[in-house]
Amino acid sequence: MTTLVTGCSGFIGFHVTYALLSAGHRIIGVDNLNRYYDPTLKEHRLALLKESTGFTFHRLDIADRGKMHDLAKLYPDIDYVVHLAAQAGVRYSLEEPYTYIDSNITGQLCVLELCRHLPGLRHLVYASSSSVYGHNEKVPFSETDRVDAPASLYAVTKRAGELMAENYSRLFSFPATGLRFFTVYGPWGRPDMAYFIFTRALLEGTALTLTHGGQQERDFTYIDDIVAGVMSALERPPKRHALYNLGNHHCISLRKLLSTLETLTGRQAVIKEAPLPAGDVPRTFADITRASQQLGYHPRTSLEEGLPHFLNWYREYYQV
Ligand SMILES: NC(=O)c1ccc[n+]([C@@H]2O[C@H](COP(=O)([O-])OP(=O)(O)OC[C@H]3O[C@@H](n4cnc5c(N)ncnc54)[C@H](O)[C@@H]3O)[C@@H](O)[C@H]2O)c1
């Protein structure tokens, strides 16, 4: 089994690649190792993957159509594509909008074009996001809800990516599955996310910013549950195109996240209050009925169980 993983040096890509290698896949990993957050962390994840003989890495930009075309020619035997590379982050999309168009729209198109030219492709699984639900007020968020009120350009690009996949899977007859991830956390996680920023501030004794009084609620989903969801989606190609929420089905406020981290670290936060940032939504909450019925997806890790795993990794990695 030969599988192309884009974004393999990223948080989710690293864990998924690791699981696929363990399951016996030969992996072609792709990443541009950009500097959106500390690239050393990406290099370290990559170094671990390179220890496996089944792993081959290509440093390239998925929006580079020539290089993506060459990749399809170099590996015509690719069976599966797991597309996780993207410019992530809601707030950054207000500062660097063009990056989102490049990586998430042009990049998505290049991945779809590559899929179109792979003779033996069995399934494309790609990352979407809970952010497509935008200002949806009905909770929990279901795949049948309308998704036409995005709160950020990031959300726009993720929804556009779904529509592009829907179109390509129909036009060029390959199965594609979009997974709407909900606030994923865990070891080797992303330094731009609240749980990471809070942990760093608590352990360094510096002030942290709590927006909107910490009232925003997120459906925090542990990385191992996400990896299990990706693996089971990959094994179940739909006839054409499918979308699934992969969340934890538990809504937890940022205030509660912070107090759990305070308890775990034995430190008290120094808090700076700030308003709800533009582009942020007050709540995400996944209805996971479809994923549970069709993929056998059953997240098992509560925030209270998952956060200590993250904290142990953080302490060891940063030696604090
Ligand atoms: N982590 C979450 O909570 C979450 C939630 C919803 C959706 N997602 C989506 O899941 C996917 C993985 O997210 P993550 O949290 O692992 O983020 P990440 O930033 O850690 O990983 C993305 C990786 O893709 C690479 N990349 C970005 N643009 C690229 C390009 N143009 N060409 C090649 N490589 C490129 C980056 O260098 C990075 O290593 C993304 O599509 C993201 O939008 C993540």
The ligand as an SDF file (V2000), in Angstrom:
LIG
                    3D

 44 48  0  0  0  0  0  0  0  0999 V2000
   -5.4340   21.0400   14.6570 N   0  0  0  0  0  0  0  0  0  0  0  0
   -6.7280   21.3550   14.6100 C   0  0  0  0  0  0  0  0  0  0  0  0
   -7.3630   21.6130   15.6320 O   0  0  0  0  0  0  0  0  0  0  0  0
   -7.4520   21.3850   13.2770 C   0  0  0  0  0  0  0  0  0  0  0  0
   -8.8340   21.6620   13.3010 C   0  0  0  0  0  0  0  0  0  0  0  0
   -9.5300   21.6980   12.1020 C   0  0  0  0  0  0  0  0  0  0  0  0
   -8.8850   21.4350   10.9130 C   0  0  0  0  0  0  0  0  0  0  0  0
   -7.5350   21.1980   10.9050 N   0  0  0  0  0  0  0  0  0  0  0  0
   -6.9010   20.9300    9.6130 C   0  0  0  0  0  0  0  0  0  0  0  0
   -6.1360   19.7470    9.7310 O   0  0  0  0  0  0  0  0  0  0  0  0
   -4.9770   19.8290    8.8980 C   0  0  0  0  0  0  0  0  0  0  0  0
   -3.7300   19.6140    9.7170 C   0  0  0  0  0  0  0  0  0  0  0  0
   -3.6730   20.6160   10.7350 O   0  0  0  0  0  0  0  0  0  0  0  0
   -2.5400   20.6490   11.8390 P   0  0  0  0  0  0  0  0  0  0  0  0
   -3.1920   21.0670   13.1050 O   0  0  0  0  0  0  0  0  0  0  0  0
   -1.7370   19.4100   11.7830 O   0  0  0  0  0  0  0  0  0  0  0  0
   -1.7040   21.9150   11.3050 O   0  0  0  0  0  0  0  0  0  0  0  0
   -0.1260   22.0730   11.0880 P   0  0  0  0  0  0  0  0  0  0  0  0
    0.0810   23.4990   10.7190 O   0  0  0  0  0  0  0  0  0  0  0  0
    0.6000   21.5470   12.2750 O   0  0  0  0  0  0  0  0  0  0  0  0
    0.1480   21.1290    9.8630 O   0  0  0  0  0  0  0  0  0  0  0  0
    0.0360   21.5350    8.5110 C   0  0  0  0  0  0  0  0  0  0  0  0
    1.3420   21.1750    7.8120 C   0  0  0  0  0  0  0  0  0  0  0  0
    1.1840   21.5000    6.4420 O   0  0  0  0  0  0  0  0  0  0  0  0
    2.3510   22.1610    5.9850 C   0  0  0  0  0  0  0  0  0  0  0  0
    1.9450   23.0600    4.9060 N   0  0  0  0  0  0  0  0  0  0  0  0
    1.1900   24.1770    5.0030 C   0  0  0  0  0  0  0  0  0  0  0  0
    1.0360   24.7380    3.7870 N   0  0  0  0  0  0  0  0  0  0  0  0
    1.7110   23.9390    2.9150 C   0  0  0  0  0  0  0  0  0  0  0  0
    1.9390   23.9970    1.5150 C   0  0  0  0  0  0  0  0  0  0  0  0
    1.4320   24.9900    0.7750 N   0  0  0  0  0  0  0  0  0  0  0  0
    2.6800   23.0240    0.9410 N   0  0  0  0  0  0  0  0  0  0  0  0
    3.1980   22.0170    1.6800 C   0  0  0  0  0  0  0  0  0  0  0  0
    3.0300   21.9190    3.0160 N   0  0  0  0  0  0  0  0  0  0  0  0
    2.2920   22.8790    3.6180 C   0  0  0  0  0  0  0  0  0  0  0  0
    2.8870   22.9120    7.1990 C   0  0  0  0  0  0  0  0  0  0  0  0
    4.2960   23.1470    7.0970 O   0  0  0  0  0  0  0  0  0  0  0  0
    2.5420   21.9520    8.3310 C   0  0  0  0  0  0  0  0  0  0  0  0
    3.6180   21.0990    8.6290 O   0  0  0  0  0  0  0  0  0  0  0  0
   -5.0540   21.1920    8.2250 C   0  0  0  0  0  0  0  0  0  0  0  0
   -5.6720   21.0290    6.9710 O   0  0  0  0  0  0  0  0  0  0  0  0
   -5.9560   21.9980    9.1390 C   0  0  0  0  0  0  0  0  0  0  0  0
   -6.6130   23.0440    8.4370 O   0  0  0  0  0  0  0  0  0  0  0  0
   -6.8080   21.1650   12.0660 C   0  0  0  0  0  0  0  0  0  0  0  0
  1  2  1  0
  2  3  2  0
  2  4  1  0
  4  5  1  0
  4 44  2  0
  5  6  2  0
  6  7  1  0
  7  8  2  0
  8  9  1  0
  8 44  1  0
  9 10  1  0
  9 42  1  0
 10 11  1  0
 11 12  1  0
 11 40  1  0
 12 13  1  0
 13 14  1  0
 14 15  2  0
 14 16  1  0
 14 17  1  0
 17 18  1  0
 18 19  2  0
 18 20  1  0
 18 21  1  0
 21 22  1  0
 22 23  1  0
 23 24  1  0
 23 38  1  0
 24 25  1  0
 25 26  1  0
 25 36  1  0
 26 27  1  0
 26 35  1  0
 27 28  2  0
 28 29  1  0
 29 30  1  0
 29 35  2  0
 30 31  1  0
 30 32  2  0
 32 33  1  0
 33 34  2  0
 34 35  1  0
 36 37  1  0
 36 38  1  0
 38 39  1  0
 40 41  1  0
 40 42  1  0
 42 43  1  0
M  CHG  2   8   1  16  -1
M  END
$$$$
